[in-house]
Amino acid sequence: MIIVPVKEGENIERALKRFKRKYEKTGVAKELRRRQQFNKPSELRRLQKDRAIYKQKLQQIEE
């Protein structure tokens, strides 16, 4: 559970901004998106390979 102490006289928008930052750092939303659909290990390897090939092509274009 994320706890954000609000100081006396502190703007609520600032406290909300701190809460959002802490929430993003925990990675809860990313984990929920990842768990919504199951990917087989073979699919994950194929996706990683495709990403690596794409990145390599981009680097070759830059050089």
ROSE-219805 format. One record per residue (C-alpha): residue in three letters; residue number from 1; chain; x, z, y. Coordinates in steps of 0.25 Angstrom, whole numbers, plus 2048, in hexadecimal, padded with zeros to 3 digits. Layout:
r type:ALA, seq:NUM, mol:A, east:X, up:Z, north:Y
...
This chain:
r type:MET, seq:1, mol:A, east:800, up:800, north:800
r type:ILE, seq:2, mol:A, east:805, up:7FC, north:80E
r type:ILE, seq:3, mol:A, east:805, up:807, north:818
r type:VAL, seq:4, mol:A, east:808, up:804, north:827
r type:PRO, seq:5, mol:A, east:808, up:810, north:830
r type:VAL, seq:6, mol:A, east:802, up:80D, north:83D
r type:LYS, seq:7, mol:A, east:809, up:815, north:849
r type:GLU, seq:8, mol:A, east:801, up:81C, north:854
r type:GLY, seq:9, mol:A, east:7FD, up:811, north:85E
r type:GLU, seq:10, mol:A, east:802, up:806, north:856
r type:ASN, seq:11, mol:A, east:7FB, up:7F8, north:857
r type:ILE, seq:12, mol:A, east:7F3, up:7F5, north:84B
r type:GLU, seq:13, mol:A, east:7F7, up:7E7, north:84B
r type:ARG, seq:14, mol:A, east:806, up:7EB, north:849
r type:ALA, seq:15, mol:A, east:802, up:7F4, north:83E
r type:LEU, seq:16, mol:A, east:7FB, up:7E9, north:837
r type:LYS, seq:17, mol:A, east:807, up:7E0, north:839
r type:ARG, seq:18, mol:A, east:810, up:7EA, north:832
r type:PHE, seq:19, mol:A, east:806, up:7EB, north:827
r type:LYS, seq:20, mol:A, east:806, up:7DC, north:825
r type:ARG, seq:21, mol:A, east:815, up:7DC, north:825
r type:LYS, seq:22, mol:A, east:816, up:7E7, north:81A
r type:TYR, seq:23, mol:A, east:80B, up:7E0, north:812
r type:GLU, seq:24, mol:A, east:813, up:7D3, north:812
r type:LYS, seq:25, mol:A, east:81F, up:7DA, north:80E
r type:THR, seq:26, mol:A, east:819, up:7E0, north:802
r type:GLY, seq:27, mol:A, east:815, up:7D2, north:7FD
r type:VAL, seq:28, mol:A, east:807, up:7D6, north:7F8
r type:ALA, seq:29, mol:A, east:800, up:7C9, north:7FD
r type:LYS, seq:30, mol:A, east:80B, up:7C0, north:7F7
r type:GLU, seq:31, mol:A, east:80A, up:7C7, north:7E9
r type:LEU, seq:32, mol:A, east:7FB, up:7C6, north:7EA
r type:ARG, seq:33, mol:A, east:7FC, up:7B7, north:7EC
r type:ARG, seq:34, mol:A, east:806, up:7B6, north:7E1
r type:ARG, seq:35, mol:A, east:7FD, up:7BD, north:7D7
r type:GLN, seq:36, mol:A, east:7F0, up:7B5, north:7DA
r type:GLN, seq:37, mol:A, east:7F5, up:7AA, north:7D0
r type:PHE, seq:38, mol:A, east:7FE, up:7AB, north:7C4
r type:ASN, seq:39, mol:A, east:809, up:7A1, north:7C3
r type:LYS, seq:40, mol:A, east:80F, up:79F, north:7B5
r type:PRO, seq:41, mol:A, east:81E, up:7A1, north:7B5
r type:SER, seq:42, mol:A, east:821, up:792, north:7B2
r type:GLU, seq:43, mol:A, east:819, up:78F, north:7BF
r type:LEU, seq:44, mol:A, east:821, up:798, north:7C7
r type:ARG, seq:45, mol:A, east:82E, up:792, north:7C2
r type:ARG, seq:46, mol:A, east:829, up:784, north:7C5
r type:LEU, seq:47, mol:A, east:825, up:789, north:7D3
r type:GLN, seq:48, mol:A, east:833, up:78F, north:7D6
r type:LYS, seq:49, mol:A, east:83A, up:783, north:7D1
r type:ASP, seq:50, mol:A, east:831, up:77A, north:7DA
r type:ARG, seq:51, mol:A, east:834, up:783, north:7E6
r type:ALA, seq:52, mol:A, east:843, up:783, north:7E3
r type:ILE, seq:53, mol:A, east:843, up:774, north:7E2
r type:TYR, seq:54, mol:A, east:83B, up:773, north:7F0
r type:LYS, seq:55, mol:A, east:845, up:77C, north:7F7
r type:GLN, seq:56, mol:A, east:851, up:774, north:7F1
r type:LYS, seq:57, mol:A, east:84B, up:767, north:7F6
r type:LEU, seq:58, mol:A, east:849, up:76D, north:804
r type:GLN, seq:59, mol:A, east:858, up:772, north:804
r type:GLN, seq:60, mol:A, east:85D, up:765, north:800
r type:ILE, seq:61, mol:A, east:855, up:75E, north:80B
r type:GLU, seq:62, mol:A, east:85B, up:768, north:816
r type:GLU, seq:63, mol:A, east:869, up:764, north:811
